[in-house]
Amino acid sequence: MIGQTGILQRSLDQSVSLGESLVAKSRLLSPPERQVIDLVFDGRLNKSIAKELGVSMRTVEARRSKSMKKLGVKSVSELIQVWTKLKASQV
């Protein structure tokens, strides 16, 4: 039983540190990058985001790409998962 408790505690510690590292990474995002990620999170396409923000589609792609690198994700689905966790931690 003691071994299981240790495993559970380690898992909990890793979850907490993962959450803290996500928050730290999210602080690296610029306000325009956050704007783009919020709109991606809402299901918007690059073209629609560009029109709403009054920037080129290439600018949206660049901001999204930089944001994903800063957050350490490789796909939009990973981005959505991470952003969901970040939004939940802000409540």
C-alpha distance (Angstrom), angle and dihedral (degrees) to the residues before:
residue distance angle dihedral
M1 . . .
I2 3.78 . .
G3 3.80 89.9 .
Q4 3.80 91.3 54.6
T5 3.79 91.5 49.4
G6 3.79 89.8 52.7
I7 3.79 91.1 50.3
L8 3.81 91.6 49.2
Q9 3.80 91.8 48.5
R10 3.81 91.7 49.0
S11 3.79 90.3 49.3
L12 3.81 90.6 50.0
D13 3.81 91.0 47.8
Q14 3.81 90.6 51.0
S15 3.81 91.1 49.7
V16 3.79 91.5 51.3
S17 3.81 92.9 47.6
L18 3.81 90.2 46.2
G19 3.80 89.9 53.1
E20 3.79 91.2 47.6
S21 3.80 91.8 49.4
L22 3.81 91.0 50.3
V23 3.78 90.2 52.5
A24 3.81 90.4 47.9
K25 3.80 90.9 49.3
S26 3.80 92.0 47.9
R27 3.80 89.5 56.5
L28 3.81 87.9 63.9
L29 3.81 90.9 65.5
S30 3.78 117.9 102.4
P31 3.83 118.1 -131.2
P32 3.84 91.8 -105.2
E33 3.82 90.2 50.6
R34 3.81 90.1 50.4
Q35 3.80 89.7 50.0
V36 3.79 91.7 54.0
I37 3.81 93.2 45.9
D38 3.81 91.4 49.3
L39 3.80 89.7 53.8
V40 3.82 92.4 45.5
F41 3.81 87.1 50.4
D42 3.82 88.2 53.6
G43 3.81 88.6 56.8
R44 3.79 97.9 -104.7
L45 3.80 122.0 151.9
N46 3.80 123.1 -125.9
K47 3.80 92.8 -107.9
S48 3.80 91.9 52.8
I49 3.82 92.0 45.7
A50 3.81 91.0 50.4
K51 3.78 92.0 51.1
E52 3.81 93.2 48.1
L53 3.81 94.1 47.7
G54 3.80 94.6 40.6
V55 3.80 94.1 -123.3
S56 3.79 134.3 114.7
M57 3.76 121.9 -86.8
R58 3.82 88.3 -117.2
T59 3.82 89.3 58.3
V60 3.80 90.1 52.8
E61 3.81 90.5 48.9
A62 3.80 91.2 49.5
R63 3.81 93.4 48.5
R64 3.78 91.6 47.5
S65 3.80 91.6 48.0
K66 3.81 93.3 49.0
S67 3.80 90.6 47.4
M68 3.77 92.4 51.2
K69 3.81 91.2 50.2
K70 3.80 91.7 48.6
L71 3.82 90.9 50.1
G72 3.81 92.2 44.5
V73 3.80 97.1 -121.8
K74 3.78 128.6 134.3
S75 3.79 103.9 -164.4
V76 3.78 138.9 39.2
S77 3.81 89.9 -115.7
E78 3.82 90.0 56.8
L79 3.80 88.8 46.6
I80 3.79 90.8 53.9
Q81 3.82 91.5 49.2
V82 3.80 92.4 49.9
W83 3.81 93.4 44.5
T84 3.81 90.0 49.0
K85 3.83 90.0 54.5
L86 3.80 91.4 47.0
K87 3.80 93.2 49.5
A88 3.83 90.7 47.6
S89 3.80 91.0 51.7
Q90 3.81 90.8 53.7
V91 3.81 93.8 59.0
